[in-house]
Amino acid sequence: MTDVADIAPIREAVRALCADFPGEYWRRLDRDRAYPIEFVAALTKAGFLAALIPEQYGGSGLTMTAAAAIMEEIQASGCNGAPCHAQMYTMGTLLRHGSAAQKERYLPGIARGELRLQAFGVTEPTSGSDTLSLRTTAVRDGDHYVVDGQKIWTSRAEHSDLMLLLARTTPREQAKSRTAGLSVFLVDMRQARTNGLTIRPIRTMMNHATTEVFFENMRVPAENLIGNEGEGFRYILSGMNAERILIAAECIGDAKWFIDKAASYARDRVVFGRPIGQNQGVQFPIARAYIGMRAAELMVREAAALYEAGEDCGAEANMAKHLAAEASWAAADMCVQTHGGFGFAEEFDIERKFRETRLYTVAPISTNLILSYIAEHVLGLPRSY
Ligand SMILES: Cc1cc2nc3c(=O)[nH]c(=O)nc-3n(C[C@H](O)[C@H](O)[C@H](O)COP(=O)(O)OP(=O)(O)OC[C@H]3O[C@@H](n4cnc5c(N)ncnc54)[C@H](O)[C@@H]3O)c2cc1C
């Protein structure tokens, strides 16, 4: 595990960068549902989004602990990493399962931010959490695959050059096993936009740049297949632990932001002639949120340490994501309550962060699916679905 002292300068540098993007910046974007172009450019220029790309491909070659600290600090500063967090981890599938030629071709551009690999096309409207029942097909035709189908919640598709796409290459009934028959492609969306790809934004309760995408006879060069045909589900799963750990770290950052805001307000706000924080009815929920955050933070650190030691961290990554998402949501709710009416005022940023952090008990995996994972894979209980 990376020494905490090594991480401190990274944390300070992220904080310093984020100071240039205050609440007013995010409020304006939120009102317009606009993309934080300047913020993402600044993070890219500083090399933070290339944290996990090895140095041989032009990345920073940092550890998972350092990458998690970057995402945590972004959120703890009141900023929002969701518009660009996928640039940090989506490339992991390419890094682990791509050919040497694919890695040489794409990773340096991704590290420099010239190639944005931000779109991750897995979820479909009819399959939902049941990824294996996805319907988008990729059929081999000479030196191409022809893709037809639809994805939903493909976040950042409008702000991405490449998409990691999971599609079915062997009909389910002909596949060798339950998990076989799906394949992963690196789709060049710049070409695909004039070749069968349509992107439609979905407006959501927060500013998230999410979309639905449609594929109609979209031709993808066969050389863009990652790894072996039919083994894509395994490749996608292998990237999930990094995603869970980094998003858990974002939730820890959110929770810290809410707790700081609430404690500070509770110290200053005077009602009935004393600070509201002098009342146990106000201070206990803040203390409870802090305890929940710290417990979750330990699990995030444990998962990150196992990940970077190359050990199996499936259970820890899932538990970290679960605990951190619950902790950030509990802290968000507490923060609104502590602020009374002002919790609802746009200029306090609390209602915006409240809406933003709500996502993480649902995506990228919802709470029940994590509980099912732990029940089945850790506790040996029968599979429930
Ligand atoms: C803003 C946003 C951004 C997203 N970005 C992306 C993205 O970039 N790429 C991508 O591929 N996906 C993305 N997603 C999709 C996200 O991963 C899914 O929404 C999530 O996995 C849940 O799937 P679902 O919405 O289809 O819910 P469903 O699978 O329909 O589930 C609905 C509810 O039922 C519960 N449930 C379902 N089955 C069971 C069961 N067997 N036991 C117990 N409970 C069950 C779930 O836990 C959930 O609470 C995003 C979603 C959102 C909202």
PDBQT file of the ligand as one rigid body, heavy atoms in Angstrom, charges set to zero:
ROOT
HETATM    1  C1  LIG A 401     -27.030   8.556 -13.944  1.00  0.00    +0.000 C 
HETATM    2  C2  LIG A 401     -26.659   7.160 -14.317  1.00  0.00    +0.000 A 
HETATM    3  C3  LIG A 401     -25.470   6.916 -14.975  1.00  0.00    +0.000 A 
HETATM    4  C4  LIG A 401     -25.139   5.630 -15.396  1.00  0.00    +0.000 A 
HETATM    5  N1  LIG A 401     -24.017   5.429 -16.162  1.00  0.00    +0.000 NA
HETATM    6  C5  LIG A 401     -23.843   4.218 -16.757  1.00  0.00    +0.000 A 
HETATM    7  C6  LIG A 401     -22.814   4.041 -17.739  1.00  0.00    +0.000 A 
HETATM    8  O1  LIG A 401     -22.032   4.950 -18.038  1.00  0.00    +0.000 OA
HETATM    9  N2  LIG A 401     -22.717   2.843 -18.364  1.00  0.00    +0.000 N 
HETATM   10  C7  LIG A 401     -23.571   1.799 -18.086  1.00  0.00    +0.000 A 
HETATM   11  O2  LIG A 401     -23.434   0.736 -18.684  1.00  0.00    +0.000 OA
HETATM   12  N3  LIG A 401     -24.547   1.937 -17.146  1.00  0.00    +0.000 NA
HETATM   13  C8  LIG A 401     -24.706   3.116 -16.501  1.00  0.00    +0.000 A 
HETATM   14  N4  LIG A 401     -25.714   3.283 -15.582  1.00  0.00    +0.000 N 
HETATM   15  C9  LIG A 401     -26.619   2.168 -15.312  1.00  0.00    +0.000 C 
HETATM   16  C10 LIG A 401     -26.511   1.622 -13.897  1.00  0.00    +0.000 C 
HETATM   17  O3  LIG A 401     -25.375   0.801 -13.807  1.00  0.00    +0.000 OA
HETATM   18  C11 LIG A 401     -27.835   0.879 -13.624  1.00  0.00    +0.000 C 
HETATM   19  O4  LIG A 401     -28.854   1.854 -13.507  1.00  0.00    +0.000 OA
HETATM   20  C12 LIG A 401     -27.762   0.045 -12.387  1.00  0.00    +0.000 C 
HETATM   21  O5  LIG A 401     -26.839  -1.003 -12.560  1.00  0.00    +0.000 OA
HETATM   22  C13 LIG A 401     -29.120  -0.535 -12.052  1.00  0.00    +0.000 C 
HETATM   23  O6  LIG A 401     -29.710  -1.105 -13.198  1.00  0.00    +0.000 OA
HETATM   24  P1  LIG A 401     -31.183  -0.685 -13.640  1.00  0.00    +0.000 P 
HETATM   25  O7  LIG A 401     -31.295   0.783 -13.599  1.00  0.00    +0.000 OA
HETATM   26  O8  LIG A 401     -31.521  -1.351 -14.916  1.00  0.00    +0.000 OA
HETATM   27  O9  LIG A 401     -32.118  -1.249 -12.516  1.00  0.00    +0.000 OA
HETATM   28  P2  LIG A 401     -32.813  -2.681 -12.480  1.00  0.00    +0.000 P 
HETATM   29  O10 LIG A 401     -31.832  -3.760 -12.769  1.00  0.00    +0.000 OA
HETATM   30  O11 LIG A 401     -34.053  -2.632 -13.282  1.00  0.00    +0.000 OA
HETATM   31  O12 LIG A 401     -33.193  -2.776 -10.941  1.00  0.00    +0.000 OA
HETATM   32  C14 LIG A 401     -34.200  -1.953 -10.362  1.00  0.00    +0.000 C 
HETATM   33  C15 LIG A 401     -34.222  -2.205  -8.865  1.00  0.00    +0.000 C 
HETATM   34  O13 LIG A 401     -34.497  -3.588  -8.602  1.00  0.00    +0.000 OA
HETATM   35  C16 LIG A 401     -33.455  -4.162  -7.828  1.00  0.00    +0.000 C 
HETATM   36  N5  LIG A 401     -33.226  -5.536  -8.290  1.00  0.00    +0.000 N 
HETATM   37  C17 LIG A 401     -33.135  -5.996  -9.561  1.00  0.00    +0.000 A 
HETATM   38  N6  LIG A 401     -32.932  -7.319  -9.571  1.00  0.00    +0.000 NA
HETATM   39  C18 LIG A 401     -32.878  -7.716  -8.263  1.00  0.00    +0.000 A 
HETATM   40  C19 LIG A 401     -32.678  -8.970  -7.608  1.00  0.00    +0.000 A 
HETATM   41  N7  LIG A 401     -32.477 -10.096  -8.274  1.00  0.00    +0.000 N 
HETATM   42  N8  LIG A 401     -32.685  -8.976  -6.250  1.00  0.00    +0.000 NA
HETATM   43  C20 LIG A 401     -32.895  -7.850  -5.542  1.00  0.00    +0.000 A 
HETATM   44  N9  LIG A 401     -33.097  -6.637  -6.106  1.00  0.00    +0.000 NA
HETATM   45  C21 LIG A 401     -33.084  -6.572  -7.447  1.00  0.00    +0.000 A 
HETATM   46  C22 LIG A 401     -32.234  -3.290  -8.061  1.00  0.00    +0.000 C 
HETATM   47  O14 LIG A 401     -31.332  -3.361  -6.989  1.00  0.00    +0.000 OA
HETATM   48  C23 LIG A 401     -32.863  -1.913  -8.208  1.00  0.00    +0.000 C 
HETATM   49  O15 LIG A 401     -33.067  -1.341  -6.936  1.00  0.00    +0.000 OA
HETATM   50  C24 LIG A 401     -26.018   4.562 -15.088  1.00  0.00    +0.000 A 
HETATM   51  C25 LIG A 401     -27.207   4.796 -14.380  1.00  0.00    +0.000 A 
HETATM   52  C26 LIG A 401     -27.548   6.070 -14.015  1.00  0.00    +0.000 A 
HETATM   53  C27 LIG A 401     -28.856   6.310 -13.314  1.00  0.00    +0.000 C 
ENDROOT
TORSDOF 0
